[in-house]
Amino acid sequence: MTATEISSPNHAGGWGIGSPIRRSDLALLRKAIREGWDVPKGTRREIMDRLKECLESDRHNGRLAIRAAEVILEMSRQNLLTDDD
């Protein structure tokens, strides 16, 4: 695993089971959200769980956490967050 990725056994929105999350993946996700791609509610929950992993990870010098925060902000702008996010 490199310094800009985090892996998880969870499946979330196109990331395969156990696949790493890279900054480029988060940039693509942010673009998809900004362009209005359909994100089913169940998938949103899984995506948020993976994004929270990125935010809580301190071994990536913050770059991955910044990208995750940008995705969360974009989800908020597009009204894709629920009250429990």
PyMOL Python script that loads the backbone (N, CA, C, O; Angstrom):
from pymol import cmd

cmd.read_pdbstr("""\
ATOM      1  N   MET A   1       0.845  -1.167   0.000  1.00  0.00           N
ATOM      2  CA  MET A   1       0.000   0.000   0.000  1.00  0.00           C
ATOM      3  C   MET A   1       0.897   1.238   0.000  1.00  0.00           C
ATOM      4  O   MET A   1       1.854   1.316   0.770  1.00  0.00           O
ATOM      5  N   THR A   2       0.585   2.200  -0.863  1.00  0.00           N
ATOM      6  CA  THR A   2       1.382   3.411  -0.942  1.00  0.00           C
ATOM      7  C   THR A   2       0.873   4.449   0.046  1.00  0.00           C
ATOM      8  O   THR A   2      -0.112   4.226   0.750  1.00  0.00           O
ATOM      9  N   ALA A   3       1.546   5.570   0.087  1.00  0.00           N
ATOM     10  CA  ALA A   3       1.203   6.613   1.046  1.00  0.00           C
ATOM     11  C   ALA A   3      -0.107   7.322   0.724  1.00  0.00           C
ATOM     12  O   ALA A   3      -0.622   8.063   1.562  1.00  0.00           O
ATOM     13  N   THR A   4      -0.656   7.113  -0.465  1.00  0.00           N
ATOM     14  CA  THR A   4      -1.885   7.836  -0.819  1.00  0.00           C
ATOM     15  C   THR A   4      -3.069   6.915  -1.011  1.00  0.00           C
ATOM     16  O   THR A   4      -3.993   7.258  -1.748  1.00  0.00           O
ATOM     17  N   GLU A   5      -3.073   5.775  -0.385  1.00  0.00           N
ATOM     18  CA  GLU A   5      -4.214   4.879  -0.506  1.00  0.00           C
ATOM     19  C   GLU A   5      -4.515   4.220   0.828  1.00  0.00           C
ATOM     20  O   GLU A   5      -3.657   4.155   1.708  1.00  0.00           O
ATOM     21  N   ILE A   6      -5.724   3.738   0.969  1.00  0.00           N
ATOM     22  CA  ILE A   6      -6.148   3.020   2.155  1.00  0.00           C
ATOM     23  C   ILE A   6      -7.019   1.862   1.687  1.00  0.00           C
ATOM     24  O   ILE A   6      -7.806   2.016   0.753  1.00  0.00           O
ATOM     25  N   SER A   7      -6.885   0.717   2.320  1.00  0.00           N
ATOM     26  CA  SER A   7      -7.702  -0.413   1.889  1.00  0.00           C
ATOM     27  C   SER A   7      -8.694  -0.783   2.987  1.00  0.00           C
ATOM     28  O   SER A   7      -8.494  -0.466   4.160  1.00  0.00           O
ATOM     29  N   SER A   8      -9.747  -1.447   2.588  1.00  0.00           N
ATOM     30  CA  SER A   8     -10.795  -1.861   3.504  1.00  0.00           C
ATOM     31  C   SER A   8     -11.449  -3.120   2.953  1.00  0.00           C
ATOM     32  O   SER A   8     -11.516  -3.290   1.735  1.00  0.00           O
ATOM     33  N   PRO A   9     -11.931  -4.006   3.817  1.00  0.00           N
ATOM     34  CA  PRO A   9     -12.617  -5.199   3.323  1.00  0.00           C
ATOM     35  C   PRO A   9     -14.029  -4.905   2.835  1.00  0.00           C
ATOM     36  O   PRO A   9     -14.689  -5.790   2.290  1.00  0.00           O
ATOM     37  N   ASN A  10     -14.502  -3.680   3.021  1.00  0.00           N
ATOM     38  CA  ASN A  10     -15.861  -3.323   2.622  1.00  0.00           C
ATOM     39  C   ASN A  10     -15.935  -3.010   1.134  1.00  0.00           C
ATOM     40  O   ASN A  10     -14.956  -2.570   0.531  1.00  0.00           O
ATOM     41  N   HIS A  11     -17.094  -3.240   0.557  1.00  0.00           N
ATOM     42  CA  HIS A  11     -17.350  -2.872  -0.836  1.00  0.00           C
ATOM     43  C   HIS A  11     -18.087  -1.545  -0.824  1.00  0.00           C
ATOM     44  O   HIS A  11     -19.021  -1.351  -0.047  1.00  0.00           O
ATOM     45  N   ALA A  12     -17.665  -0.635  -1.685  1.00  0.00           N
ATOM     46  CA  ALA A  12     -18.357   0.652  -1.704  1.00  0.00           C
ATOM     47  C   ALA A  12     -18.299   1.251  -3.087  1.00  0.00           C
ATOM     48  O   ALA A  12     -17.221   1.567  -3.591  1.00  0.00           O
ATOM     49  N   GLY A  13     -19.437   1.406  -3.694  1.00  0.00           N
ATOM     50  CA  GLY A  13     -19.607   2.188  -4.887  1.00  0.00           C
ATOM     51  C   GLY A  13     -18.564   2.074  -5.967  1.00  0.00           C
ATOM     52  O   GLY A  13     -18.054   3.094  -6.431  1.00  0.00           O
ATOM     53  N   GLY A  14     -18.228   0.874  -6.385  1.00  0.00           N
ATOM     54  CA  GLY A  14     -17.270   0.719  -7.464  1.00  0.00           C
ATOM     55  C   GLY A  14     -15.895   0.334  -6.991  1.00  0.00           C
ATOM     56  O   GLY A  14     -15.106  -0.196  -7.773  1.00  0.00           O
ATOM     57  N   TRP A  15     -15.577   0.585  -5.730  1.00  0.00           N
ATOM     58  CA  TRP A  15     -14.335   0.083  -5.180  1.00  0.00           C
ATOM     59  C   TRP A  15     -14.599  -1.370  -4.822  1.00  0.00           C
ATOM     60  O   TRP A  15     -15.543  -1.656  -4.085  1.00  0.00           O
ATOM     61  N   GLY A  16     -13.802  -2.280  -5.317  1.00  0.00           N
ATOM     62  CA  GLY A  16     -14.010  -3.689  -5.032  1.00  0.00           C
ATOM     63  C   GLY A  16     -13.697  -4.015  -3.588  1.00  0.00           C
ATOM     64  O   GLY A  16     -13.114  -3.207  -2.866  1.00  0.00           O
ATOM     65  N   ILE A  17     -14.086  -5.191  -3.181  1.00  0.00           N
ATOM     66  CA  ILE A  17     -13.832  -5.633  -1.811  1.00  0.00           C
ATOM     67  C   ILE A  17     -12.321  -5.644  -1.574  1.00  0.00           C
ATOM     68  O   ILE A  17     -11.566  -6.290  -2.300  1.00  0.00           O
ATOM     69  N   GLY A  18     -11.907  -4.922  -0.555  1.00  0.00           N
ATOM     70  CA  GLY A  18     -10.498  -4.869  -0.191  1.00  0.00           C
ATOM     71  C   GLY A  18      -9.629  -4.021  -1.094  1.00  0.00           C
ATOM     72  O   GLY A  18      -8.412  -3.979  -0.915  1.00  0.00           O
ATOM     73  N   SER A  19     -10.220  -3.353  -2.049  1.00  0.00           N
ATOM     74  CA  SER A  19      -9.408  -2.550  -2.964  1.00  0.00           C
ATOM     75  C   SER A  19      -8.988  -1.249  -2.285  1.00  0.00           C
ATOM     76  O   SER A  19      -9.714  -0.725  -1.440  1.00  0.00           O
ATOM     77  N   PRO A  20      -7.833  -0.736  -2.649  1.00  0.00           N
ATOM     78  CA  PRO A  20      -7.361   0.506  -2.037  1.00  0.00           C
ATOM     79  C   PRO A  20      -8.102   1.720  -2.592  1.00  0.00           C
ATOM     80  O   PRO A  20      -8.624   1.696  -3.706  1.00  0.00           O
ATOM     81  N   ILE A  21      -8.133   2.768  -1.799  1.00  0.00           N
ATOM     82  CA  ILE A  21      -8.673   4.050  -2.245  1.00  0.00           C
ATOM     83  C   ILE A  21      -7.489   4.960  -2.501  1.00  0.00           C
ATOM     84  O   ILE A  21      -6.638   5.149  -1.632  1.00  0.00           O
ATOM     85  N   ARG A  22      -7.439   5.517  -3.690  1.00  0.00           N
ATOM     86  CA  ARG A  22      -6.366   6.437  -4.058  1.00  0.00           C
ATOM     87  C   ARG A  22      -6.944   7.833  -4.239  1.00  0.00           C
ATOM     88  O   ARG A  22      -8.152   7.998  -4.411  1.00  0.00           O
ATOM     89  N   ARG A  23      -6.077   8.829  -4.199  1.00  0.00           N
ATOM     90  CA  ARG A  23      -6.537  10.203  -4.410  1.00  0.00           C
ATOM     91  C   ARG A  23      -7.205  10.353  -5.764  1.00  0.00           C
ATOM     92  O   ARG A  23      -8.179  11.094  -5.901  1.00  0.00           O
ATOM     93  N   SER A  24      -6.689   9.654  -6.763  1.00  0.00           N
ATOM     94  CA  SER A  24      -7.294   9.741  -8.103  1.00  0.00           C
ATOM     95  C   SER A  24      -8.701   9.156  -8.114  1.00  0.00           C
ATOM     96  O   SER A  24      -9.566   9.644  -8.841  1.00  0.00           O
ATOM     97  N   ASP A  25      -8.941   8.113  -7.313  1.00  0.00           N
ATOM     98  CA  ASP A  25     -10.290   7.545  -7.198  1.00  0.00           C
ATOM     99  C   ASP A  25     -11.251   8.567  -6.595  1.00  0.00           C
ATOM    100  O   ASP A  25     -12.394   8.698  -7.034  1.00  0.00           O
ATOM    101  N   LEU A  26     -10.772   9.279  -5.594  1.00  0.00           N
ATOM    102  CA  LEU A  26     -11.617  10.283  -4.943  1.00  0.00           C
ATOM    103  C   LEU A  26     -11.893  11.452  -5.873  1.00  0.00           C
ATOM    104  O   LEU A  26     -12.988  12.014  -5.856  1.00  0.00           O
ATOM    105  N   ALA A  27     -10.912  11.822  -6.684  1.00  0.00           N
ATOM    106  CA  ALA A  27     -11.129  12.904  -7.658  1.00  0.00           C
ATOM    107  C   ALA A  27     -12.190  12.490  -8.683  1.00  0.00           C
ATOM    108  O   ALA A  27     -13.043  13.297  -9.054  1.00  0.00           O
ATOM    109  N   LEU A  28     -12.137  11.250  -9.132  1.00  0.00           N
ATOM    110  CA  LEU A  28     -13.125  10.749 -10.081  1.00  0.00           C
ATOM    111  C   LEU A  28     -14.511  10.690  -9.443  1.00  0.00           C
ATOM    112  O   LEU A  28     -15.502  11.055 -10.076  1.00  0.00           O
ATOM    113  N   LEU A  29     -14.583  10.237  -8.203  1.00  0.00           N
ATOM    114  CA  LEU A  29     -15.861  10.192  -7.489  1.00  0.00           C
ATOM    115  C   LEU A  29     -16.440  11.598  -7.341  1.00  0.00           C
ATOM    116  O   LEU A  29     -17.634  11.803  -7.557  1.00  0.00           O
ATOM    117  N   ARG A  30     -15.608  12.553  -6.980  1.00  0.00           N
ATOM    118  CA  ARG A  30     -16.073  13.937  -6.844  1.00  0.00           C
ATOM    119  C   ARG A  30     -16.617  14.465  -8.173  1.00  0.00           C
ATOM    120  O   ARG A  30     -17.647  15.139  -8.207  1.00  0.00           O
ATOM    121  N   LYS A  31     -15.925  14.158  -9.250  1.00  0.00           N
ATOM    122  CA  LYS A  31     -16.377  14.599 -10.570  1.00  0.00           C
ATOM    123  C   LYS A  31     -17.724  13.964 -10.924  1.00  0.00           C
ATOM    124  O   LYS A  31     -18.614  14.638 -11.442  1.00  0.00           O
ATOM    125  N   ALA A  32     -17.872  12.668 -10.642  1.00  0.00           N
ATOM    126  CA  ALA A  32     -19.124  11.971 -10.935  1.00  0.00           C
ATOM    127  C   ALA A  32     -20.282  12.585 -10.155  1.00  0.00           C
ATOM    128  O   ALA A  32     -21.374  12.769 -10.692  1.00  0.00           O
ATOM    129  N   ILE A  33     -20.037  12.901  -8.887  1.00  0.00           N
ATOM    130  CA  ILE A  33     -21.081  13.514  -8.063  1.00  0.00           C
ATOM    131  C   ILE A  33     -21.425  14.894  -8.607  1.00  0.00           C
ATOM    132  O   ILE A  33     -22.600  15.246  -8.710  1.00  0.00           O
ATOM    133  N   ARG A  34     -20.412  15.674  -8.952  1.00  0.00           N
ATOM    134  CA  ARG A  34     -20.611  17.029  -9.472  1.00  0.00           C
ATOM    135  C   ARG A  34     -21.407  17.005 -10.775  1.00  0.00           C
ATOM    136  O   ARG A  34     -22.197  17.911 -11.043  1.00  0.00           O
ATOM    137  N   GLU A  35     -21.194  15.955 -11.590  1.00  0.00           N
ATOM    138  CA  GLU A  35     -21.881  15.847 -12.879  1.00  0.00           C
ATOM    139  C   GLU A  35     -23.246  15.174 -12.778  1.00  0.00           C
ATOM    140  O   GLU A  35     -23.910  14.954 -13.790  1.00  0.00           O
ATOM    141  N   GLY A  36     -23.662  14.850 -11.560  1.00  0.00           N
ATOM    142  CA  GLY A  36     -25.013  14.364 -11.350  1.00  0.00           C
ATOM    143  C   GLY A  36     -25.243  12.881 -11.593  1.00  0.00           C
ATOM    144  O   GLY A  36     -26.375  12.470 -11.846  1.00  0.00           O
ATOM    145  N   TRP A  37     -24.196  12.073 -11.521  1.00  0.00           N
ATOM    146  CA  TRP A  37     -24.393  10.636 -11.673  1.00  0.00           C
ATOM    147  C   TRP A  37     -25.280  10.139 -10.543  1.00  0.00           C
ATOM    148  O   TRP A  37     -25.199  10.639  -9.421  1.00  0.00           O
ATOM    149  N   ASP A  38     -26.120   9.162 -10.831  1.00  0.00           N
ATOM    150  CA  ASP A  38     -27.012   8.583  -9.831  1.00  0.00           C
ATOM    151  C   ASP A  38     -26.189   7.800  -8.810  1.00  0.00           C
ATOM    152  O   ASP A  38     -25.398   6.928  -9.171  1.00  0.00           O
ATOM    153  N   VAL A  39     -26.384   8.119  -7.545  1.00  0.00           N
ATOM    154  CA  VAL A  39     -25.714   7.399  -6.458  1.00  0.00           C
ATOM    155  C   VAL A  39     -26.814   6.853  -5.554  1.00  0.00           C
ATOM    156  O   VAL A  39     -27.399   7.602  -4.773  1.00  0.00           O
ATOM    157  N   PRO A  40     -27.103   5.544  -5.652  1.00  0.00           N
ATOM    158  CA  PRO A  40     -28.156   4.969  -4.825  1.00  0.00           C
ATOM    159  C   PRO A  40     -27.889   5.194  -3.337  1.00  0.00           C
ATOM    160  O   PRO A  40     -26.736   5.248  -2.908  1.00  0.00           O
ATOM    161  N   LYS A  41     -28.948   5.322  -2.563  1.00  0.00           N
ATOM    162  CA  LYS A  41     -28.837   5.648  -1.140  1.00  0.00           C
ATOM    163  C   LYS A  41     -27.952   4.645  -0.386  1.00  0.00           C
ATOM    164  O   LYS A  41     -27.132   5.052   0.436  1.00  0.00           O
ATOM    165  N   GLY A  42     -28.104   3.356  -0.651  1.00  0.00           N
ATOM    166  CA  GLY A  42     -27.282   2.345   0.020  1.00  0.00           C
ATOM    167  C   GLY A  42     -25.808   2.494  -0.310  1.00  0.00           C
ATOM    168  O   GLY A  42     -24.945   2.296   0.545  1.00  0.00           O
ATOM    169  N   THR A  43     -25.532   2.840  -1.542  1.00  0.00           N
ATOM    170  CA  THR A  43     -24.154   3.042  -1.967  1.00  0.00           C
ATOM    171  C   THR A  43     -23.575   4.289  -1.311  1.00  0.00           C
ATOM    172  O   THR A  43     -22.391   4.313  -0.975  1.00  0.00           O
ATOM    173  N   ARG A  44     -24.381   5.315  -1.124  1.00  0.00           N
ATOM    174  CA  ARG A  44     -23.922   6.533  -0.453  1.00  0.00           C
ATOM    175  C   ARG A  44     -23.398   6.214   0.939  1.00  0.00           C
ATOM    176  O   ARG A  44     -22.353   6.717   1.353  1.00  0.00           O
ATOM    177  N   ARG A  45     -24.133   5.377   1.653  1.00  0.00           N
ATOM    178  CA  ARG A  45     -23.731   4.980   3.017  1.00  0.00           C
ATOM    179  C   ARG A  45     -22.365   4.298   2.983  1.00  0.00           C
ATOM    180  O   ARG A  45     -21.492   4.602   3.796  1.00  0.00           O
ATOM    181  N   GLU A  46     -22.186   3.373   2.034  1.00  0.00           N
ATOM    182  CA  GLU A  46     -20.919   2.658   1.924  1.00  0.00           C
ATOM    183  C   GLU A  46     -19.786   3.612   1.537  1.00  0.00           C
ATOM    184  O   GLU A  46     -18.673   3.503   2.052  1.00  0.00           O
ATOM    185  N   ILE A  47     -20.072   4.532   0.643  1.00  0.00           N
ATOM    186  CA  ILE A  47     -19.071   5.518   0.241  1.00  0.00           C
ATOM    187  C   ILE A  47     -18.675   6.368   1.450  1.00  0.00           C
ATOM    188  O   ILE A  47     -17.490   6.605   1.682  1.00  0.00           O
ATOM    189  N   MET A  48     -19.660   6.823   2.215  1.00  0.00           N
ATOM    190  CA  MET A  48     -19.363   7.639   3.396  1.00  0.00           C
ATOM    191  C   MET A  48     -18.504   6.866   4.396  1.00  0.00           C
ATOM    192  O   MET A  48     -17.601   7.437   5.008  1.00  0.00           O
ATOM    193  N   ASP A  49     -18.778   5.582   4.562  1.00  0.00           N
ATOM    194  CA  ASP A  49     -17.959   4.775   5.472  1.00  0.00           C
ATOM    195  C   ASP A  49     -16.504   4.754   5.017  1.00  0.00           C
ATOM    196  O   ASP A  49     -15.590   4.898   5.829  1.00  0.00           O
ATOM    197  N   ARG A  50     -16.297   4.574   3.711  1.00  0.00           N
ATOM    198  CA  ARG A  50     -14.923   4.562   3.177  1.00  0.00           C
ATOM    199  C   ARG A  50     -14.282   5.942   3.280  1.00  0.00           C
ATOM    200  O   ARG A  50     -13.090   6.047   3.568  1.00  0.00           O
ATOM    201  N   LEU A  51     -15.062   7.007   3.048  1.00  0.00           N
ATOM    202  CA  LEU A  51     -14.523   8.359   3.162  1.00  0.00           C
ATOM    203  C   LEU A  51     -14.117   8.660   4.598  1.00  0.00           C
ATOM    204  O   LEU A  51     -13.094   9.302   4.836  1.00  0.00           O
ATOM    205  N   LYS A  52     -14.915   8.196   5.554  1.00  0.00           N
ATOM    206  CA  LYS A  52     -14.568   8.392   6.960  1.00  0.00           C
ATOM    207  C   LYS A  52     -13.262   7.682   7.311  1.00  0.00           C
ATOM    208  O   LYS A  52     -12.479   8.185   8.117  1.00  0.00           O
ATOM    209  N   GLU A  53     -13.024   6.508   6.705  1.00  0.00           N
ATOM    210  CA  GLU A  53     -11.747   5.823   6.907  1.00  0.00           C
ATOM    211  C   GLU A  53     -10.595   6.708   6.453  1.00  0.00           C
ATOM    212  O   GLU A  53      -9.570   6.809   7.128  1.00  0.00           O
ATOM    213  N   CYS A  54     -10.774   7.345   5.309  1.00  0.00           N
ATOM    214  CA  CYS A  54      -9.737   8.234   4.775  1.00  0.00           C
ATOM    215  C   CYS A  54      -9.510   9.417   5.708  1.00  0.00           C
ATOM    216  O   CYS A  54      -8.369   9.816   5.940  1.00  0.00           O
ATOM    217  N   LEU A  55     -10.582   9.974   6.238  1.00  0.00           N
ATOM    218  CA  LEU A  55     -10.465  11.127   7.140  1.00  0.00           C
ATOM    219  C   LEU A  55      -9.774  10.762   8.445  1.00  0.00           C
ATOM    220  O   LEU A  55      -9.031  11.565   9.009  1.00  0.00           O
ATOM    221  N   GLU A  56     -10.020   9.558   8.918  1.00  0.00           N
ATOM    222  CA  GLU A  56      -9.470   9.126  10.201  1.00  0.00           C
ATOM    223  C   GLU A  56      -8.051   8.581  10.091  1.00  0.00           C
ATOM    224  O   GLU A  56      -7.384   8.397  11.108  1.00  0.00           O
ATOM    225  N   SER A  57      -7.591   8.326   8.902  1.00  0.00           N
ATOM    226  CA  SER A  57      -6.257   7.779   8.706  1.00  0.00           C
ATOM    227  C   SER A  57      -5.224   8.893   8.831  1.00  0.00           C
ATOM    228  O   SER A  57      -5.317   9.911   8.145  1.00  0.00           O
ATOM    229  N   ASP A  58      -4.250   8.702   9.700  1.00  0.00           N
ATOM    230  CA  ASP A  58      -3.234   9.744   9.890  1.00  0.00           C
ATOM    231  C   ASP A  58      -1.899   9.374   9.263  1.00  0.00           C
ATOM    232  O   ASP A  58      -0.924  10.109   9.422  1.00  0.00           O
ATOM    233  N   ARG A  59      -1.832   8.273   8.566  1.00  0.00           N
ATOM    234  CA  ARG A  59      -0.552   7.836   8.012  1.00  0.00           C
ATOM    235  C   ARG A  59      -0.351   8.281   6.559  1.00  0.00           C
ATOM    236  O   ARG A  59       0.590   7.826   5.908  1.00  0.00           O
ATOM    237  N   HIS A  60      -1.194   9.137   6.052  1.00  0.00           N
ATOM    238  CA  HIS A  60      -1.117   9.542   4.649  1.00  0.00           C
ATOM    239  C   HIS A  60      -0.779  11.014   4.466  1.00  0.00           C
ATOM    240  O   HIS A  60      -1.024  11.580   3.401  1.00  0.00           O
ATOM    241  N   ASN A  61      -0.222  11.633   5.490  1.00  0.00           N
ATOM    242  CA  ASN A  61       0.169  13.041   5.414  1.00  0.00           C
ATOM    243  C   ASN A  61      -0.982  13.960   5.042  1.00  0.00           C
ATOM    244  O   ASN A  61      -0.749  15.060   4.541  1.00  0.00           O
ATOM    245  N   GLY A  62      -2.183  13.548   5.269  1.00  0.00           N
ATOM    246  CA  GLY A  62      -3.330  14.408   5.077  1.00  0.00           C
ATOM    247  C   GLY A  62      -3.848  14.543   3.662  1.00  0.00           C
ATOM    248  O   GLY A  62      -4.966  15.020   3.469  1.00  0.00           O
ATOM    249  N   ARG A  63      -3.069  14.137   2.655  1.00  0.00           N
ATOM    250  CA  ARG A  63      -3.506  14.350   1.268  1.00  0.00           C
ATOM    251  C   ARG A  63      -4.767  13.553   0.939  1.00  0.00           C
ATOM    252  O   ARG A  63      -5.673  14.063   0.280  1.00  0.00           O
ATOM    253  N   LEU A  64      -4.822  12.321   1.392  1.00  0.00           N
ATOM    254  CA  LEU A  64      -6.008  11.501   1.143  1.00  0.00           C
ATOM    255  C   LEU A  64      -7.208  12.061   1.909  1.00  0.00           C
ATOM    256  O   LEU A  64      -8.328  12.072   1.399  1.00  0.00           O
ATOM    257  N   ALA A  65      -6.966  12.524   3.132  1.00  0.00           N
ATOM    258  CA  ALA A  65      -8.047  13.095   3.937  1.00  0.00           C
ATOM    259  C   ALA A  65      -8.606  14.359   3.285  1.00  0.00           C
ATOM    260  O   ALA A  65      -9.813  14.594   3.318  1.00  0.00           O
ATOM    261  N   ILE A  66      -7.733  15.168   2.695  1.00  0.00           N
ATOM    262  CA  ILE A  66      -8.199  16.381   2.013  1.00  0.00           C
ATOM    263  C   ILE A  66      -9.100  16.015   0.843  1.00  0.00           C
ATOM    264  O   ILE A  66     -10.155  16.623   0.662  1.00  0.00           O
ATOM    265  N   ARG A  67      -8.698  15.025   0.045  1.00  0.00           N
ATOM    266  CA  ARG A  67      -9.522  14.598  -1.091  1.00  0.00           C
ATOM    267  C   ARG A  67     -10.855  14.043  -0.608  1.00  0.00           C
ATOM    268  O   ARG A  67     -11.893  14.304  -1.217  1.00  0.00           O
ATOM    269  N   ALA A  68     -10.836  13.274   0.490  1.00  0.00           N
ATOM    270  CA  ALA A  68     -12.077  12.721   1.041  1.00  0.00           C
ATOM    271  C   ALA A  68     -13.000  13.853   1.500  1.00  0.00           C
ATOM    272  O   ALA A  68     -14.208  13.803   1.267  1.00  0.00           O
ATOM    273  N   ALA A  69     -12.440  14.857   2.142  1.00  0.00           N
ATOM    274  CA  ALA A  69     -13.244  16.003   2.586  1.00  0.00           C
ATOM    275  C   ALA A  69     -13.853  16.725   1.394  1.00  0.00           C
ATOM    276  O   ALA A  69     -15.000  17.169   1.463  1.00  0.00           O
ATOM    277  N   GLU A  70     -13.104  16.849   0.299  1.00  0.00           N
ATOM    278  CA  GLU A  70     -13.641  17.491  -0.903  1.00  0.00           C
ATOM    279  C   GLU A  70     -14.836  16.719  -1.462  1.00  0.00           C
ATOM    280  O   GLU A  70     -15.810  17.317  -1.921  1.00  0.00           O
ATOM    281  N   VAL A  71     -14.754  15.389  -1.421  1.00  0.00           N
ATOM    282  CA  VAL A  71     -15.874  14.568  -1.897  1.00  0.00           C
ATOM    283  C   VAL A  71     -17.085  14.768  -0.990  1.00  0.00           C
ATOM    284  O   VAL A  71     -18.209  14.899  -1.475  1.00  0.00           O
ATOM    285  N   ILE A  72     -16.863  14.791   0.312  1.00  0.00           N
ATOM    286  CA  ILE A  72     -17.968  14.983   1.252  1.00  0.00           C
ATOM    287  C   ILE A  72     -18.617  16.348   1.026  1.00  0.00           C
ATOM    288  O   ILE A  72     -19.843  16.457   1.046  1.00  0.00           O
ATOM    289  N   LEU A  73     -17.821  17.375   0.815  1.00  0.00           N
ATOM    290  CA  LEU A  73     -18.374  18.700   0.532  1.00  0.00           C
ATOM    291  C   LEU A  73     -19.203  18.701  -0.747  1.00  0.00           C
ATOM    292  O   LEU A  73     -20.269  19.315  -0.805  1.00  0.00           O
ATOM    293  N   GLU A  74     -18.708  18.008  -1.772  1.00  0.00           N
ATOM    294  CA  GLU A  74     -19.460  17.938  -3.028  1.00  0.00           C
ATOM    295  C   GLU A  74     -20.764  17.172  -2.834  1.00  0.00           C
ATOM    296  O   GLU A  74     -21.795  17.550  -3.391  1.00  0.00           O
ATOM    297  N   MET A  75     -20.725  16.090  -2.041  1.00  0.00           N
ATOM    298  CA  MET A  75     -21.952  15.350  -1.752  1.00  0.00           C
ATOM    299  C   MET A  75     -22.944  16.247  -1.023  1.00  0.00           C
ATOM    300  O   MET A  75     -24.146  16.183  -1.279  1.00  0.00           O
ATOM    301  N   SER A  76     -22.446  17.079  -0.118  1.00  0.00           N
ATOM    302  CA  SER A  76     -23.309  18.006   0.598  1.00  0.00           C
ATOM    303  C   SER A  76     -23.924  19.025  -0.359  1.00  0.00           C
ATOM    304  O   SER A  76     -25.120  19.304  -0.277  1.00  0.00           O
ATOM    305  N   ARG A  77     -23.130  19.574  -1.254  1.00  0.00           N
ATOM    306  CA  ARG A  77     -23.637  20.542  -2.232  1.00  0.00           C
ATOM    307  C   ARG A  77     -24.733  19.950  -3.102  1.00  0.00           C
ATOM    308  O   ARG A  77     -25.662  20.653  -3.500  1.00  0.00           O
ATOM    309  N   GLN A  78     -24.629  18.665  -3.397  1.00  0.00           N
ATOM    310  CA  GLN A  78     -25.593  17.992  -4.260  1.00  0.00           C
ATOM    311  C   GLN A  78     -26.743  17.359  -3.455  1.00  0.00           C
ATOM    312  O   GLN A  78     -27.562  16.624  -4.007  1.00  0.00           O
ATOM    313  N   ASN A  79     -26.793  17.647  -2.165  1.00  0.00           N
ATOM    314  CA  ASN A  79     -27.827  17.106  -1.267  1.00  0.00           C
ATOM    315  C   ASN A  79     -27.863  15.586  -1.265  1.00  0.00           C
ATOM    316  O   ASN A  79     -28.937  14.985  -1.285  1.00  0.00           O
ATOM    317  N   LEU A  80     -26.691  14.969  -1.239  1.00  0.00           N
ATOM    318  CA  LEU A  80     -26.613  13.505  -1.204  1.00  0.00           C
ATOM    319  C   LEU A  80     -26.333  12.956   0.190  1.00  0.00           C
ATOM    320  O   LEU A  80     -26.256  11.742   0.379  1.00  0.00           O
ATOM    321  N   LEU A  81     -26.183  13.841   1.154  1.00  0.00           N
ATOM    322  CA  LEU A  81     -25.931  13.378   2.525  1.00  0.00           C
ATOM    323  C   LEU A  81     -27.245  13.228   3.255  1.00  0.00           C
ATOM    324  O   LEU A  81     -28.185  13.993   3.043  1.00  0.00           O
ATOM    325  N   THR A  82     -27.295  12.231   4.117  1.00  0.00           N
ATOM    326  CA  THR A  82     -28.460  12.029   4.959  1.00  0.00           C
ATOM    327  C   THR A  82     -28.169  12.575   6.347  1.00  0.00           C
ATOM    328  O   THR A  82     -27.036  12.961   6.635  1.00  0.00           O
ATOM    329  N   ASP A  83     -29.158  12.613   7.193  1.00  0.00           N
ATOM    330  CA  ASP A  83     -28.978  13.142   8.540  1.00  0.00           C
ATOM    331  C   ASP A  83     -27.971  12.340   9.356  1.00  0.00           C
ATOM    332  O   ASP A  83     -27.327  12.897  10.245  1.00  0.00           O
ATOM    333  N   ASP A  84     -27.819  11.043   9.076  1.00  0.00           N
ATOM    334  CA  ASP A  84     -26.908  10.207   9.862  1.00  0.00           C
ATOM    335  C   ASP A  84     -25.485  10.207   9.320  1.00  0.00           C
ATOM    336  O   ASP A  84     -24.634   9.497   9.856  1.00  0.00           O
ATOM    337  N   ASP A  85     -25.195  10.988   8.264  1.00  0.00           N
ATOM    338  CA  ASP A  85     -23.833  11.081   7.735  1.00  0.00           C
ATOM    339  C   ASP A  85     -23.094  12.078   8.525  1.00  0.00           C
ATOM    340  O   ASP A  85     -21.918  12.327   8.261  1.00  0.00           O
TER     341      ASP A  85
END
""", "prot")
cmd.dss("prot")
cmd.show_as("cartoon", "prot")
cmd.util.cbc("prot")
cmd.orient("prot")
